Amino acid sequence: MPARLKVLSPDELVSADAASDTKALVKHYLAVLEQRAPGKSVEVRVPPFAAVQVVPGVRHTRGTPPAVVETDAETWLAVATGRTSWHEAVDSGKVVASGERTDLSAYLPLT
């Protein structure tokens, strides 16, 4: 796991408040996704906080990845915690997913 991502302890998760710890929570749930869906075929981006490559398949190494998922922090935290389903977020346009293997519903929620 890249050093920039960190799985938080249960105590750190409980004490995290949404306003000041959005960055930490986004990185936490991306790190959890990376553990649950190891691979390099899909790049999940939550700008401006972090991006991670996940899901087994063809490894991406240079240029624009063939499979990209992008969303904002609020939506990422909602799908990661199960407050919103993956399909609801995609259907509403809050998640943009293009390319093969970008349906992350099998891995979500992460809690």
N, C-alpha and C positions, 0 to 999 in steps of 0.2 A: 504494500500500500504506500503511495507517495507520502512523504513527510507532511505535506500540506493538509492531508485528510487525517482525521482522528475520530475513532469511536469513543464516545463519552461513556463514563461509568454511569450506573443508575443514579448515583447521588448527583453527579454533574447534570444529568438530564432533568432531574426534579428541580434543581436550583436554577436552571436556565430560564430566564425570562425573555419573552418573545422580542421585545424591543431591543434590548442590548445584546442578546446572544443569537440573533438571526444567523449571522455568519457561522458561528460554532455549530448551530443546529443543522444548517444546510450541509456543512462539511461532515458532520456526524452521520447524517442519513445517506450521503453519497458514499461514505466509507462502508456503511453497513450494506448498501447495495453492491459495492465492489466485492465484499466478502460473499454475498449470497449469489451473485451472478458473475463469477470470475471470467474474464475474457477481455478481448480488445476489439470486438466487432461493432460496437455501438458507443458513440460518444454522448454522454449526458451532460448538458451544460445548464448551469444555473448562474447566469451572470448577475452581478460582477464577482460572485463569491468563489466558484470553483467549477471544474469539469472533471469527469472521470470516464475512462473507457471500461466497458463491461460487456457481458454476454459472450458466451463461447461462439466461435466462428472465425472467419478470416480476419487476421490481425491487420489493423490499420497503422501505418507508420509515417506517412508524409502527406502533406496537403490537406484538402478538405476530406473528412471522413465520408464514406459512402452511406453511413447510417448515423443520423443525428437526432437527438431529442433535446429540445430547449424549452425552458419555462422560467418563470420568475420564482423568487424565493418563497413567497406566500403559497403559491400553487404547489411547489415541490414539497413543502412541509405538510400541506393538506393531503396530498396523495401518499406521502411516506408514512403518515400517521393514520391513514384510513378515514380522515374526515371527508375526503372526496375520493371517488373511485377513479381509477386510471381512465376508463372510458368516458366518464363524465367530463374530466379535464380535457381530454382530446376533443370530444364532441363540441365543447364550449369554445375551443380555440385557445385555451389557456396553456395548453401543451402543444407544441409543434413537433411532430415526429415524422421523419422522412427516411426511407430506405428499409432494407430488410432487417428483421429482428427487433424493430423498435417498439413492439407491443410489450411493455414491461409489466403488464397485469399479472403475469405468473409470479412475479417477485414482490409485488406490493399487496398490502401495506407492509412496512418494515418493522412495525412495533409488535 
